[in-house]
Amino acid sequence: PAPVGALHTPHSLTPGAAPTCAPCQLHGMGGDLRTTAASVVSWFLLNIAIGNLNGWILKHHGFSYPVVLTAVHMLCCWLLSAVCLVTILPPADPRPTPVGTVAKVRTLALAFCASVALGNIALRYIYVSFAQMVSAASPFFTMLLMGAMVGKRYSLAQYSAIVPMCGGVMMCTVGEINFHMLGFTAVVASTLLRGVKSILQGRLLTAPEERLDAMLLLYHMSRESLLPLGLYSSLVEYQAYYDPQLSGPGAPRLWGLVLLSGLVSFFLNLANFLVTKHTSAVMLQVLGNVKVVLSILVSLLIFGNRVSASSAVGCAVTLAGVAAYNFCK
């Protein structure tokens, strides 16, 4: 019998569910180079896709409710992962997820929601460019957190390689700086919590006793995120309830784009978990800095956007730092 309080997955609630895994099951994917490369490439492409799609929704359509958008993303992730777990990707272990594991996932979800909330609070007091500059230090923060949380130690050479990597992204995103203590504290806390989330999800995906694969973790995390995000959006974005744009003639097209963004978010979160599983929490943050450089190159090659001298130098410095970090590993 299932332990009291254990959380059942959709698969465990299905009568006659087979205890064996499907051939294409995510947790059965090997950690070989091809799998890692496919995960990383997918992660990059999906990040670029959702960045442009969300930018179009928030700016072109005037959908000024980023927390509501995040809540819709989590709702889509929960529903789609539930369908996948019941149909094409059932978990290898049909037993209910242990209560202790569910509690850890809840902590992960709270870290994610708090990071979203603090990031939005920060942007009320500081410019986006300043927030991006602070966030560029996330690989360094995550290395410190790895030492504090799991006892992981890094060499002096690795710490030295992180400096140009973070500094290069700061050069790429440099803009007008308006220092505000509350805004600065909020963005630092948000960045730290992103590191905490990466570490927690890495442990949940790799520890044998947790019995979680990427799909199952996404199911639990997205479900646990819905209530905090819903409450927070109701407090800070209650105007959405009365916004005529969300129920007027153009609303179906707008909500179609929002749901499309939710679909992309589902695949992006899966890729995020797979990259963490096959690399590490720190490498996920390193790739986040590379993503900034890649976005600049894409805007240059496809859209012909002008790139400042500091951004060009910053891209080169970032890539050099990433190369040095990988050489020192």
Residue, then its C-alpha position, 0 to 999 in steps of 0.5 A: p500500500a502507498p504510504v500515508g500522504a504520498l502523492h500519486t502520479p497520473h500513471s499510478l492512478t491508472p488501472g492496470a498500468a504496466p510497471t515497465c517503462a516505455p522505450c522512449q522514456l526520458h529517464g532511460m536516456g543515457g548520459d552520453l555526448r549525443t544526448t547531452a548535445a541534443s539537450v543543450v541545442s534544444w534548450f538554446l533553440l527553445n530559449i530563443a523561441i520563447g524569448n521572442l514569443n514572450g516579447w511579442i506578447l508583452k510588448h506588441h500586444g501590450f499584455s503587461y502581466p508577466v506573472v499571469l503569463t508565468a502562471v499560464h506556463m505552469l498550468c500548461c506544463w502541469l496539464l501536458s506533463a500529466v497527459c504524457l505520464v498517462t499516455i506515452l511516457p509513463p514513469a518506470d516506477p509505478r509506485p507513488t512518489p515518496v512524501g519526502t521527495v514531494a516536499k523537496v519538489r515543493t521547496l524547488a517550486l517555492a524557490f522558482c516562484a520566489s525568484v519570479a516574484l523578486g525579479n518582478i519587484a526588482l524591475r519596479y526600482i531598477y532598469v532591465s539593463f542593470a538587472q541583467m548585469v547583476s543576473a550575469a553573475s549567476p554562475f558565480f553565485t551558483m558555485l558558491l551555493m554548491g559549496a554551501m549546500v552540497g559541499k562541492r569544491y571548485s579550483l581557483a582556475q575555475y573561479s578565475a574562468i568565471v570572472p571573464m564569463c560573467g564580466g563579458v555578459m555584463m559588458c553585453t548588457v551594460g546600460e544606464i544604471n540606477f542603483h536602488m537598494l531594494g531593487f538591487t537586493a531583490v535582483v540579487a535574491s532572485t539570482l541566488l534563488r535561480g541558483v538554488k532551483s538549479i541545484l535542487q532540480g539537479r539533486l532530484l534528477t540524479a539521486p537514485e532514491e528520488r525516482l524522478d525523471a524530467m517529465l515527472l519532476l515537471y509534473h510535480m513542480s508545475r503543480e506545486s507552483l500554481l497556487p503561489l503564482g496564482l496568489y501573487s498574480s492576484l495581488v500584483e496583477y489584479q488589473a488583468y481581471y478587468d482588462p477589456q483587451l483580454s476579453g475583447p474582439g482581439a482576445p482569441r488571437l492574444w490568448g492563442l499566442v499565450l497558450l502557444s507560449g505555454l506549449v513552448s514553455f513545456f518543452l523548454n522546462l523539459a530541456n532545462f531539466l535534461v540539461t541539468k541532469h546531463t551536465s550540472a547546476v553550474m553549467l546550466q547557469v554558464l549556458g544561460n550566459v552563453k544564451v545572451v551572446l547567442s541572442i545578440l548574434v541571432s539579432l545581428l545575423i537575422f534582424g541586422n540589429r546594430v551591436s555596440a563595441s562593448s557588446a562585441v567585446g563582451c561576447a568575445v570575453t564571455l566565450a573565452g571565459v566559457a572555454a577556459y571554464n571547460f578547459c579547467k573542469 
